[in-house]
Amino acid sequence: MKSNEEIIGIINDFLVEEFETDPAQIEPEANLKQVVELDSLDYIDLVVVIENNFSFKVKPEDFTNIVTFQDFYNYIISRVNAKVPA
């Protein structure tokens, strides 16, 4: 099982690598969509990257309440932790 810090590290790495996000702009309270400059095609790429890195299916409606990087981290951490049997 990965720690929250490890999960956030993986997320930040793929945002920088795949989406050419400036690491200096990745702040928990920053607006994910604005900083990463996501358009509708980017969301598809983002879903694929999440599914490849964390092995869970993402539904488009999952992004409805994600505004900040922290929201994004929390979403992925909760989904990763939900997969692990108690």
C-alpha positions as CSV (number, residue, x, y, z in Angstrom):
1,M,0.0,0.0,0.0
2,K,1.3,3.4,-0.9
3,S,1.4,6.3,1.5
4,N,-0.5,9.5,0.7
5,E,2.8,11.2,0.1
6,E,3.8,8.5,-2.4
7,I,0.4,8.9,-4.2
8,I,0.8,12.7,-4.4
9,G,4.3,12.2,-5.7
10,I,3.1,9.9,-8.5
11,I,0.3,12.4,-9.4
12,N,2.7,15.4,-9.5
13,D,5.2,13.4,-11.6
14,F,2.6,12.5,-14.2
15,L,1.2,16.0,-14.3
16,V,4.7,17.3,-15.0
17,E,5.6,14.6,-17.4
18,E,2.4,14.0,-19.4
19,F,0.8,17.4,-19.2
20,E,3.9,19.6,-19.0
21,T,2.7,21.3,-15.8
22,D,5.1,23.7,-14.1
23,P,6.0,22.0,-10.8
24,A,6.2,25.4,-9.1
25,Q,2.5,25.9,-9.9
26,I,1.4,22.6,-8.3
27,E,0.0,23.8,-5.0
28,P,-2.8,22.1,-3.0
29,E,-5.1,25.1,-3.2
30,A,-4.4,25.9,-6.8
31,N,-7.1,25.4,-9.5
32,L,-6.2,22.1,-11.2
33,K,-8.0,22.8,-14.5
34,Q,-6.4,26.3,-14.8
35,V,-2.8,25.3,-13.8
36,V,-2.8,22.1,-15.9
37,E,-4.8,23.9,-18.7
38,L,-7.1,20.9,-19.1
39,D,-9.5,20.7,-22.1
40,S,-11.9,17.9,-22.8
41,L,-9.3,15.8,-24.6
42,D,-6.9,16.3,-21.7
43,Y,-9.5,14.9,-19.3
44,I,-9.5,11.7,-21.4
45,D,-5.7,11.5,-21.2
46,L,-5.8,12.2,-17.5
47,V,-8.3,9.4,-16.9
48,V,-6.1,7.0,-18.9
49,V,-3.0,8.0,-16.9
50,I,-4.9,7.7,-13.6
51,E,-6.2,4.2,-14.6
52,N,-2.7,3.1,-15.7
53,N,-1.0,4.4,-12.5
54,F,-3.5,3.4,-9.9
55,S,-5.6,0.5,-11.5
56,F,-9.1,1.8,-10.9
57,K,-11.8,3.0,-13.3
58,V,-12.6,6.7,-13.4
59,K,-16.1,7.9,-14.2
60,P,-16.5,11.4,-15.9
61,E,-18.8,12.5,-13.1
62,D,-16.0,11.8,-10.6
63,F,-14.4,15.1,-11.8
64,T,-17.5,17.2,-11.0
65,N,-16.4,18.2,-7.5
66,I,-12.6,18.4,-8.2
67,V,-11.5,22.0,-8.3
68,T,-8.1,22.2,-6.6
69,F,-5.1,19.9,-6.6
70,Q,-6.0,18.9,-3.0
71,D,-9.5,17.8,-4.3
72,F,-7.7,15.7,-7.0
73,Y,-5.3,14.2,-4.5
74,N,-8.1,13.4,-2.0
75,Y,-10.1,11.7,-4.8
76,I,-7.3,9.5,-5.9
77,I,-6.2,8.7,-2.4
78,S,-9.7,7.7,-1.4
79,R,-10.1,5.5,-4.5
80,V,-6.7,3.8,-4.0
81,N,-7.5,3.2,-0.3
82,A,-11.0,1.9,-1.1
83,K,-9.4,-0.8,-3.3
84,V,-7.3,-2.2,-0.5
85,P,-9.1,-4.9,1.5
86,A,-9.4,-4.0,5.2
